[in-house]
Every structure is written in structure tokens, then in C-alpha cells.
């Protein structure tokens, strides 16, 4: 069991350094905290697996991008911009959004006090955590600390790790994937403490985007495991069986196998988010009602309750702002009236579920295997036993020529290439800034046995702008002001390299 004595030797992390959030400099300490094999929820759960027929888990995704919209052109949260410009678009929702970021810290204690057994998973981007503090809404973070750090509420709430600046993994330069993951871990530990970070074992990728290029997926899974994560949330339609078919057992955990273009493999446990209108399904607690239609299934030699998994924006849209509170509470009160919320159909968190079924005798080797969508076509053309980068690259070219709809996004800076050489003429500013960052700092890091480089203000400034440019919003929210923000972030970042 994780105890306070485990972390007594570690220094508390400052939340801010030179005006920036803590995103680097304590890599060794973070690694010491997250790389443990101790169960997180098994010692504190009040659920007996033998009493459970079926389960569900929901996650709330929260994000606001960081933009160059301060009075003097400084970096601020989009939420702050909404508050300061309520007449623009739907910015009048700034207040309700802020309430949504805090309200779970009110809902959980209320439900527990009334005899319910609630569960929720939380996914907050680093941008949002920083933005709340910038905005002067530390009250929201303090409220969240109650359900994160108070042992009374730890059985009911699970935090999920994510990419610090809401970068979608398929289009993130490979050498930056781990930097985003570690930056979020630094920032989270600085706010909530080392013990809270040690309990973060599941990962939620922004936009639920799973890379399907062999090299990107391999490096993503490798980075997750190196950063102490045990499982990953994936969308049903982003994975396939080893023979290219849709998943037949989407309510059971799977083992995602990632093979790169050199034939190396990594694997990680995944929970399958089913398809559907994410916000509406979560807002109306559909996973609970779907779980009521399921019964136990055999997994290896053990019969286990299946689990319905869903994630949606925690604040965005009328359903989440207005309908979710009522639906969320109603579901837990209904479960409390039938088995006390501990028997029959119940809610769990992801890590809690996995620890319980593994304590019952399941192992990851028992889980059905899957791979990223479309990869079976590559491995039909390239023997995994004789795999090499050129063969994989040629197979992808042939597949795209044969089927214009075939895509394999990602793999910028493939792992068998130098991370700078060959990218001098890349037109994509995101890759250019990444190349400049690594050109300046990688050699210094390699020669730095004590890893003091990551504590330098120049490193943290450059890392910040590199990650901010990779925020998905600058591409997904259209042309105009958003691309202007991206150009200026690139300009500022380039001057630091």
C-alpha cells in the first residue's frame, strides 16, 4: 500500500518557477514516484468482485487552450479570455465552465455523505491547470484537492494522465511525446503532491487519437510504460484484432500490441471506449444503463464483470452543463438503493477494475489482443520476423496508392532517424520548432549526467513554447485568430532556440 513514508525523502515541488508552471527539472524524482508495482485501489476499495454482475466507468475530459491574448500579448488561458470578452461568441459560458471544473469536488462528498458509492475519472490538461491559477481561480484547484488528497474520497476518484498541452499523439513529433507526458506529471505533482501522482496509472490521450503508424504507436506505448502508466483509454474504432476485424469483446480489457518498423514490440493494457455521442452518453449516464444489459464473461480462467467505458467533455454543451448533474446523482442514488452501490451493476474506476480482476486471477496475457486500426494490412505485406524501416515505408506507400482513404498519420521524426538531420527544409512549423528545440538541447542533455539542463530557465521556456505550438486547438479550431496565435508562438519559440 502507498504510504506517506514512501515520499518523505522527496522535496515538495514548486508549482511555478520564473512565472511558468513546473514542467521539467525533477525527472528522476518523478520516475521514482511513478515506477512502482504497488496496488493503488485494491487496499482501499469497498467492492467485492464476486458481488458484481457488470460495471461501468466514466471519465470527464477538461481543457482550455493557452493563447496569446493577454492585455500585453502574454500567454493566458482561453477561459480568462472568455471572462474578459463575454460579448464574443459563447464566451458567456465562462462562468458555467469554471463551475464545471470544480463541481465534482462538491458532488462526490455529497453522494458519499448520503450513502452512495460513486466513481469518476478526471482528465485535466496542463493548459487548464495552469490557466485556472493564472485566472486567480485557485479556489477550484483547492476544491479538487479535497477529493484528490483526502483519504476519505480517494476510493471514489481517479485522475488520468494526459499530454500536458493537449497535443494529439499521431501528429506530435516522436521525441516530444514523452516530454508532454512528463510535463503533465511534474505539473500535477506540484499541485496535488507526490502521493497523488503515484496513484495516476491510467492515461487519456487528447481527442482520443491513437496513432496507427507503427513507429509512432511503438514510441507512444514505450513512453507510457517508461512513465509508469499501466493502462490506456482507446476508442473502439481506433483498434482492430490482429487479423483486422472489429473487436468482439469491447467490454473486456484488451492488450494493445505495438510493433515498430524495426520489428520491436511493446504492449499495454487498454480499456475500450465504445462509440457514440460522447458528451450525450456521459451526460445522461448511458454507460450505467448499458451495463445493466450485460452479465459476467469469461476472461482466461476467471469469470469477471464486463465494463462499459466512456469519456466525454466535462463542461462543453448544454447536456453536460445542465443535464449531467441530475443524471449523475440520480444514477448513484439508484445504485445505492439496490445493493448499496456495491453489488449487481455498479461503477468503478479503471485502475480499480483492473486491480480487482487481476487479484481474482486474470493476467494481461489473458486479455484479447488488439492493434491500431489498419496495421494488419502492413503486416500482411511485411513479415514481422523480417521487419525493417524501408519495407514498412514502402508498404505504406503501396497501400495509400491502392486505397486513397488509407491513412497512417504520424511518425514525424521516426525512431530510426536522427532527430534533427534531414528536417532542415520541413515546412511544418510544428516540426521546425521541435527540430530547433532538440538541436539546441539534446546534446547538452546527453552530456549532463545530473540532468541539470532541464532545470534551466532557457530549457523550460523553450519546452513550453514547443509544447504549446502542438496544442490541437490551433489546428482544429479553424483559420484566422487561431493560426495567428500559432504563428506567434512559433516565432517566440524559435527566438529561444
N, C-alpha and C positions, 0 to 999 in steps of 0.2 A: 504494500500500500504506500502511496506517496505521502510523505510526512514533511512537516516544516523543517526538520533537521536535515533533510536531503538538500536543502537550498541555503542553509545558514552560512555556508562559505562563499556564497555568491554576492557580489555587490548589487544594491538596488540600482536599476538603470534610470538615468535621467530621461524624461520624456522629450525634452528639447535640448538641442546643442547648437549654439550660434544661431538661434532663431529657426532652426529646421527640426523636424521630427527625428527621433533617433532611429535611423535605418541601417546603420553599419557601425562596426568597431568592436563588437562583442561576439564575433562569430564563434570563437572557441567556447565561450560560456553558453551561448545558445545551443551549440551542439551537445554540450554536456547535459543540458536540461532535457532536450527532446529525444535523445537517443537512449531510451530506457525500455525495458520489456515488461515493466510492472503493469498490472491491470489498472484501469482508471475508474471504471464504473462498477466492476464486479464487487469490490468491497463495500460499496455504498448503495447499490440498487436494492429496492424493496420488491422486486419482481422475482417470482419463481417460474422458470421457463416451462415447467411441466403444467402450469395452470393456464398457459397462454394458447389460444387457438390460432390467432393471427395478429399481426402487428402492423403499425404504420409509423412513419416518421416524416415530419415536415421541417423544412429549413426556410428561413426568411433571409433574402438577399438584400443588402442595403448598400447604396453607393451614391456619391455625389462627386463629380469630377473636380479637379483643381484647375482653375482657369486664370488667365492674366487679365483680371477685371477689377483690380483694386483701384482706389482713387488715384494712386500714383503708378498704376500699371503693375502693381505687385501681384503675386500669386495669392488667390483667395479661393474659398470653396464656392461652387456654383450655388450652394444653399445660401451663402451670405449674399451673393448677387441677387438671388430671388427675394430675400428680405429687403434689400436696398432698392429694388426696382419692382414693386408689387404690381405696377400697371402693365408690365410686359408679359404677354402670353398667359401661361397658367402659373405665373410666379406668386399669385395669391395663395397658392397651396403651400408656401414655405412653412407657415405655422403648423398646419396639419402634418407635413412631412416630418418636421422636428419632433412632434408628438409621437409619431410612429417609431422614430428611432429610439425613443425612451420607454414606450408603453409596456413592452414585455416585462420590464422590471417592476411594473405595477400589477400586471395580470398574474404572473406566476405566484407571488406571495399571497394574493387574494385567493387564488384557487387552492393553494396548499392549506391556507388557514381554514378553508371551507370543506376540507376532507377530500379534495380531488388529488389526482396523481398525474399532473400534466407533464408534457415533454415538448421541448422545442430546440431546434438548432439555429444558430445565428451566424451569419456571414456578412461581415462589415469590411469594406475596402479600407486600405490605409488612407486613401484620399479623404474618406468620410471621417475617420477617426481624427485626422489632423484638422479637417475643416470644422468639426464641432468645437475643438479647442480654440481655433482661430476666431470663431464666431462669438466666443465668450459663453458657449453653452457647455461648460464643464459640468453643469448640473446633470446633463444627460449621461455623461461618462460616469459620474459618481453614482447615478441611479443604476446603471448597468453593473457597476462594481458589486452592488448588493447581491445580485443573482449570480455573479461570477465568482466572487471571493468568499462569501458567507457559506460555510459548510452546510447550513440548513437547506440551501437551494441548489447546491451543486448536483444532486442527483437528477434534477429536472431540466438542466440547461447544458447544452454542448455548443461550444464555439467551433467553427470550421475555419481552417486556414484558407488563404487565397493569395492571389498575386497582389502585391502592395498597391500598384497603380491601375488596377482593373485592366490589365493587358490580356488580350485573348492569346492563348498559348500558340495556336497554329501560326500566327504571324509575328510572334515575338522572336527576335534573334536568339538562337540557341544559347549562346553564352550568357544571356541576360535572364533566362528562365529562373535559374537558381537565385540570382540576385533579388528578384521580386519576392520569391518565397522567403528568403532570409530577412529581407527588409520588413516584411509583414511581421515575422516572428519577433524581431527587435522591437518594433513599434508596439505590438500587443503586450509584450513582457514589460515594457516601460510604463504602460498604463495600468495593467492588471496584475503584474507580478510574475515571478518565475514559476510559482506553483500553478498558476492559471495556464501559463504556456505549456507546462508539462502535460496538461490534460487535453491539449489540442491534437487530436490524432486523425481527424478526417479532413479532407481538402475539397473545396468547392471552386472549380475553375470558372473565371468570369465568362458570362454569356453561355455557360455550359459547353464551350467549344473544346472538343477533344481533337488534337492533331492526328491526322491519319498518315502523314508522311513517316516512313519507318524511322528516320533519324531523329525527327522532332519528338515523336512519341517516346522513343527509347530514352532520350535525354530528359524528357519531362518526368517519366517514371523514375529514372535513376535519381534525379534531383529530389523528388518527393521522398524517396526512401532514405537518401542521404540526410534529409532534413527531418527525419523521424516520423513521417506520416505512414499510417498503416492502411488507410483506405482512401478511395477517391469516388466522388459522385460523378456519374456519367449519364448521358441521355440514352434512352432505349435505341433511337435511330442512329446513334453515332458509333455503334458497335455491331459486330456480327459474330457468328460462330466461326470456328476455324475453317469451315467449308463454305463460308459466305452466306449463310442463311440467317434469317431473323431469329432472335432469341426465343426459345420456347418456354423458359422458366424465369421470366423477368422479375418475379417476386422473390427470387433467391439471390444471395450474393454470388458474384462471379469472380473469376481470376483473369484479369486483363494481362495478356501476354504481348510484350513489345519486343520486336526483333529489328535491329538496325541493319544498315546496308553492308555491314561487315559480318553479319551473322550472329552478333552477340544478342543475348536476351535478358530482359528484366520482366518481372511480373509484380502486380499489386492487386489487392482485393478491391472490388468495386461494388457499390450499390447502384441499382438501376433506377434512374428517374424515368417514370413512364411518360409517354407522350400526352399532349393535351394543352389546353389553355392554362398555362402555369399559374398566373395570378388568380384566375377564377377558381381553379381547382383547390388551391391552398386557401383562398379567401372564404370558400364555402366548406372547407374541411372535407373535401371529397375523398382524400386518402383513407380517412376513418370509415366512411361508408363503403368504400370499395373493399377494405379489409374485412368488413362484415360478411362479404360473399365468399371468403376464402376459408380453407381449412389446412391442417398440417400437411406438410410434404416431406418426403424422404430426401435426405441430403447425406450422401455417404451411407453410413450405417445408423444414422440418427434421424428420427422424425422431429422436425422443427416447425415452428410457426413461420409462414411466409411473411414478408414485409413489403408494404406498399410505400414507395419513396417518392416524395415530391418536394420541389423547391419553387419559390416564386418571389417576386419583388415584395418586400415587406411594407412598402409605403405607396407604391405607384398605382394610381387608378382608384376609381370610386369603390370597387369591391373591397380592396384592401383598406382603404381609409374608413369606409362606413360599415361594410357588412362583416368584415373579418372579426372584430372584437366580439360581436354577439355570437357568431358561429363557433369561434374558438372556445369560448366559455361554455356554450351550450353542449358541445361535444364532450368536454371533460366532466361536466355535471352528469351527463347521461351515463358515461362510463362509471362514475363514482356510485351511481345508483344501481349498477349491475356489476357486482364483483369488486367494488371499491376501486375500480380502475387498475386492478392488479391481476385480473383473471378474465378469460374469454378474449375479446378483441380489445386491445389496448395500444397505447402509444409508447414508443421507446425512442431513444436517440440512437444514431448509427453505431457508435462505438459500444454502447451498452448492449445492443442487439448482437453484434459480432462477438463480444466477450462472453455473452451468455451461451450462444450456440457452440462456441469453441470450448467452453467449460463443460458442455454437455457431451463433447466427443467429436465435434466437427473439426476439420483442419482445412486450411486454404487449398490443399491438394484435392479435397472433396468437391470444391466448388466447380461448377461448369466453367469452361474456359471461353474466352472471347478475345477478339482483336478489334482494332479500329476498322471502321467501315471501308471496304474496298481493298483491304490488304490481301485478301485471299487471291485476288487477280494477279498481284505481283508475285506471290509465292507459287502460283501455278506456272509462271514463266521463269522464275529464278529459284533454283533449288536452295533451300535454307542451308544445306550442308556445303554448298559451293558458292556461298554468297560473297559478293564484292561490290563496292560502290558503283562502278561503271555499269555493271549488269543491272543493278536496281534502277539507276538513272535511265538507261536505255529502255527498260521495261515500262517505266512510267511514260516516257515519250511515246512509245508504241501504243500504249493504252489510250493516251489522250488523242492520238491521231485516229484510232479506231472508233473512239467514242468521245465526241466533243464535250459531253456532260461529265465525263470522268474528271475528277479533280483530286489533287493531293497537295493541299496547301501546306505551307510551312517549309522547314528545312533551310531557312536562311542561315548561313554560317554552318554548313554541315560539319559534323564532328570529325571527319577525316581531313578537313582542310584547315589551313592556317586561318585564324580568326581576323586577320587584317589583310594579308596579301590577296590580291585579286578583287578587292572590293573598292579600289580607288575610284572606279568610274560608276559605282552603283548610284542610280538616280534617286532611289527611295531615301528621303531624308532620315527616316527612322533607322535604316541600316547604316547610313552615313554617320549619324551621331553615335550609334553603337560602336562602329568601327573606330571612330576617333577616341571614344572613351577607353576601349581596350588597348588601342595603340599606345595611349599615354600611361595606363596603369598596370597592364598585365605583366610587363617585365619588372616593374617595381614590386609587385606582389610576389612574383617568383623569387626575387632576391631578398624578400622580407620574412625572415624566419619567425619573427614575433607578430606578424600581421598588423603592424602599427599603421600601415598605409591607409587602412580602412577607417582609421580614426581621424585622418587629416581633414580639415575643413574643405580643402580643394577636392578631395575624393568625394565627400558627401554631397557637395554642391553639384559636381558632375554626374554622380549617380542619380541624384534627384531629378535633374533635367532629362537624363537618358530615360528613366522610367516614366516620367510624366508624358514625354512625347509618345510613348507606347500605349497610353490610355485609349481604350476602344472608342470612347465618345468622339474623339477628333475625326474619326472616320465614319462612324455610324450616324452622326447627327447632321450630316449634310455639308454642303459648301457654305461659304460665307464666313461668318464670325468664327466658326469652329476651326476652319482651316487657317484662318488668320492667327488664332491662338497657337496652333501647332507650329506655324512658321516662326513665330516669335520665340517659342520655347526652343525650337531648333537653333535659332540664331544665338540665343543666350547660352545654350549648352555648348555650341561649337566654340564660342569665345573662351570657354573654360578649359578647352582641350587643346 
